[in-house]
Amino acid sequence: MRKKLLVGNWKMNKTIADTTAFGHASIELLKKAQERHIDIGVTPPYLSLATLVSINPKLIIGAQNVHYLNSGAYTGEVSIPMLQEIGVMWSLVGHSERRTYFGETNESCNLKNLALLKVGMTPLYCVGETLSEFEQGLTKKVIKSQIEVGLKGVEDIKEVVIAYEPVWSIGTGKNASKEIAEDICAYIRTLLKEMYGKESDLVRILYGGSVKPDNIKTYMAMPNIDGALVGGASLSVDSFAELIANI
């Protein structure tokens, strides 16, 4: 049975001081999660990563983005060795905000996924359709391309975590129904099974998109939803504790 996973994506929120306070509180959060057999983690801004690792290294701590090359003339980017140096072993790849605002593509995500896996790091690969694509009935076509191109050349699929985040539900308050979320997460697993066989059963597939303490239990009851990637509801310690309690 796949272990449930709750990951908070802080986006461009929290200073180092804020992170320090959360880090100390997260020690108790982690205890509560372990009691319920849940893995938990967060993806803070770059400047807060080292702070959080130093306070609670037992948390899953990931970057929000990473470059696929180890060094070079790429102003504003952060490399895999830089993350490894401070003990960060996970990274989001292809979050919809990265795709929308910074031009990330399935192909660039593929390079990042391969680079992370090559050094034993875990990519949390995000897929999802826009409102226009959803309304045109293109969701599965979009997801298929994101999975097939983004994971091209990936051999050890069990080391990848996938998050289905419909773009139209992120930060809008419009969350996909449990039926829609389950249908797409099940479809992702079907695609993975076609590509990787039985090993696909080991892959954790998360749902993200306006997940809150009052609706997370509904999603977690679905057989192909193994956890959640949560935005705003992960910023407060109290809210994070409620999320854990309600899984």
CORKA-V546461 format. One record per residue. RES is the residue in three letters. PSI is psi in whole degrees, -180 to 180 (none if undefined). BURIAL is I if it has 16 or more other ideal C-beta (glycine too) atoms within 10 Angstrom, else O. D_CENTER is the distance of its C-alpha to the mean C-alpha in whole Angstrom. Layout:
# CORKA-V546461
res,psi,burial,d_center
RES,PSI,BURIAL,D_CENTER
RES,PSI,BURIAL,D_CENTER
This chain:
# CORKA-V546461
res,psi,burial,d_center
MET,135,O,20
ARG,134,O,16
LYS,135,O,15
LYS,147,I,13
LEU,127,I,10
LEU,119,I,9
VAL,127,I,6
GLY,126,I,8
ASN,109,I,7
TRP,-14,I,11
LYS,-140,I,12
MET,64,O,15
ASN,153,O,16
LYS,124,I,18
THR,177,O,21
ILE,-38,O,22
ALA,-43,O,24
ASP,-42,O,21
THR,-38,I,19
THR,-46,I,22
ALA,-45,O,23
PHE,-41,I,19
GLY,-46,I,19
HIS,-40,O,23
ALA,-28,I,22
SER,-18,I,18
ILE,-42,O,21
GLU,-37,O,22
LEU,-41,I,19
LEU,-40,I,18
LYS,-45,O,21
LYS,-40,O,21
ALA,-42,I,18
GLN,-36,O,19
GLU,-31,O,22
ARG,8,O,20
HIS,46,O,19
ILE,137,I,15
ASP,137,I,13
ILE,154,I,11
GLY,174,I,10
VAL,156,I,9
THR,93,I,8
PRO,172,I,12
PRO,157,I,14
TYR,-45,O,16
LEU,-21,O,19
SER,-8,I,18
LEU,-52,I,16
ALA,-36,I,19
THR,-47,I,20
LEU,-39,I,18
VAL,-40,I,18
SER,-29,O,22
ILE,-45,I,22
ASN,76,I,19
PRO,-10,O,18
LYS,-15,O,18
LEU,151,I,14
ILE,120,I,11
ILE,122,I,11
GLY,158,I,9
ALA,163,I,10
GLN,-12,I,9
ASN,161,I,11
VAL,151,I,13
HIS,152,I,17
TYR,-14,I,18
LEU,152,O,21
ASN,-24,O,22
SER,171,O,25
GLY,-179,O,26
ALA,71,O,28
TYR,77,O,24
THR,131,O,25
GLY,-4,O,22
GLU,163,O,19
VAL,137,I,18
SER,166,I,18
ILE,-47,I,17
PRO,-32,O,20
MET,-40,I,20
LEU,-43,I,17
GLN,-36,O,18
GLU,-31,O,21
ILE,9,O,20
GLY,20,O,18
VAL,124,I,14
MET,9,I,13
TRP,157,I,9
SER,140,I,8
LEU,147,I,5
VAL,127,I,8
GLY,26,I,9
HIS,146,I,8
SER,-32,I,11
GLU,-32,I,13
ARG,-40,I,13
ARG,-43,I,14
THR,-48,O,16
TYR,-23,O,18
PHE,14,O,18
GLY,24,O,19
GLU,144,I,16
THR,170,O,17
ASN,-36,I,16
GLU,-42,O,18
SER,-34,I,17
CYS,-39,I,13
ASN,-43,I,15
LEU,-40,I,17
LYS,-45,I,14
ASN,-46,I,13
LEU,-41,I,16
ALA,-41,I,17
LEU,-47,I,14
LEU,-33,I,15
LYS,-31,O,19
VAL,14,O,19
GLY,17,O,17
MET,163,I,14
THR,117,I,10
PRO,134,I,8
LEU,96,I,4
TYR,122,I,6
CYS,134,I,6
VAL,159,I,10
GLY,157,I,12
GLU,157,I,16
THR,171,I,18
LEU,-44,O,20
SER,-43,O,23
GLU,-39,I,21
PHE,-46,I,21
GLU,-26,O,24
GLN,1,O,26
GLY,26,O,24
LEU,6,O,23
THR,-53,I,19
LYS,-31,I,19
LYS,-43,O,21
VAL,-46,I,18
ILE,-42,I,16
LYS,-45,O,18
SER,-44,O,18
GLN,-39,I,15
ILE,-50,I,15
GLU,-42,O,18
VAL,-44,O,18
GLY,-27,I,14
LEU,10,I,15
LYS,128,O,19
GLY,-7,O,20
VAL,127,I,18
GLU,-47,O,20
ASP,81,O,18
ILE,-24,I,15
LYS,-14,O,15
GLU,1,I,13
VAL,139,I,10
VAL,138,I,7
ILE,139,I,7
ALA,124,I,5
TYR,116,I,9
GLU,97,I,9
PRO,125,I,13
VAL,-34,I,14
TRP,-8,I,17
SER,-4,I,15
ILE,115,I,13
GLY,10,O,15
THR,-15,O,18
GLY,-6,O,19
LYS,97,O,19
ASN,146,I,17
ALA,148,I,17
SER,160,O,19
LYS,-31,I,18
GLU,-43,O,20
ILE,-47,I,19
ALA,-45,I,15
GLU,-41,I,17
ASP,-45,I,19
ILE,-39,I,16
CYS,-38,I,14
ALA,-38,O,17
TYR,-42,I,18
ILE,-43,I,15
ARG,-36,I,16
THR,-44,O,20
LEU,-44,I,19
LEU,-37,I,17
LYS,-38,O,20
GLU,-33,O,23
MET,-34,O,21
TYR,-1,I,21
GLY,-147,O,23
LYS,-26,O,23
GLU,-23,O,20
SER,-22,I,17
ASP,-19,O,18
LEU,-11,O,16
VAL,131,I,13
ARG,129,I,10
ILE,121,I,9
LEU,157,I,7
TYR,142,I,9
GLY,147,I,8
GLY,93,I,11
SER,39,I,14
VAL,133,I,13
LYS,167,I,16
PRO,-32,I,18
ASP,-7,O,20
ASN,-4,O,18
ILE,-36,I,15
LYS,-38,O,18
THR,-44,O,19
TYR,-42,I,16
MET,-17,I,15
ALA,-12,O,19
MET,138,I,18
PRO,-26,O,18
ASN,9,I,16
ILE,113,I,13
ASP,7,I,12
GLY,-166,I,10
ALA,145,I,8
LEU,114,I,5
VAL,136,I,8
GLY,-103,I,10
GLY,-36,I,14
ALA,-6,I,14
SER,-5,I,13
LEU,-29,I,15
SER,136,O,18
VAL,-44,O,19
ASP,-42,O,21
SER,-40,I,18
PHE,-42,I,16
ALA,-39,I,18
GLU,-40,I,19
LEU,-46,I,16
ILE,-46,I,16
ALA,-30,O,20
ASN,-4,O,19
ILE,none,I,17
